[in-house]
């Protein structure tokens, strides 16, 4: 990996005009989750069990169709 190289000269703070303003620390508020994030999490939790239930229902109906087509003796 290449090291960063400075192309501009460094200005020392002692010789720079003006004054330094020190601001108090600011507390950052946590953002609330957006609607899209909420929907994505909901689908990630609900979709796999619903798909599994659908596969079970399809397998059961397929089994009943096969049982009607080939009755037992």
C-alpha positions in Angstrom: 0.0 0.0 0.0 1.3 3.4 -0.9 1.9 5.9 1.9 0.1 9.3 1.6 2.5 12.1 0.5 1.9 15.7 1.3 1.9 18.0 -1.8 1.2 21.2 0.1 3.4 22.8 2.7 2.3 22.5 6.3 1.4 25.8 7.9 2.3 26.1 11.6 -0.5 27.3 13.9 1.8 29.8 15.7 2.3 32.0 12.6 -1.3 31.8 11.4 -3.5 34.9 11.8 -6.8 34.7 13.7 -7.9 33.0 16.8 -8.9 29.4 17.8 -12.5 29.0 18.9 -13.1 26.0 21.1 -16.7 24.8 21.0 -18.3 22.7 23.7 -18.9 19.0 22.9 -22.2 18.3 21.3 -24.2 15.2 22.1 -25.5 13.5 19.0 -29.0 12.2 19.0 -29.6 8.6 17.8 -31.7 8.5 14.7 -34.9 6.4 14.8 -35.0 3.5 12.3 -36.7 4.4 9.1 -39.8 2.7 7.8 -37.8 0.8 5.1 -35.5 -0.6 7.7 -38.4 -1.6 9.9 -40.1 -3.3 7.0 -36.9 -5.1 6.0 -36.4 -6.5 9.6 -40.1 -7.5 9.7 -39.9 -9.4 6.5 -36.6 -11.1 7.5 -38.3 -12.4 10.6 -41.7 -13.4 9.1 -40.9 -14.6 5.6 -39.0 -17.8 6.5 -41.6 -19.3 8.8 -44.4 -18.3 6.3 -42.5 -20.0 3.5 -42.0 -23.1 5.5 -45.7 -23.3 6.4 -46.5 -22.9 2.7 -44.2 -25.7 1.8 -45.9 -28.0 4.4 -49.3 -27.1 3.0 -48.2 -27.8 -0.6 -46.7 -31.1 0.4 -49.9 -32.2 2.2 -52.1 -31.2 -0.7 -49.8 -33.0 -3.1 -49.9 -36.1 -0.9 -53.7 -36.0 -0.9 -53.8 -35.7 -4.7 -51.5 -38.7 -5.1 -53.6 -40.7 -2.6 -56.7 -40.1 -4.7 -55.0 -40.9 -8.0 -53.6 -44.2 -6.6 -56.1 -45.7 -4.1 -55.0 -48.4 -1.8 -56.3 -51.9 -2.3 
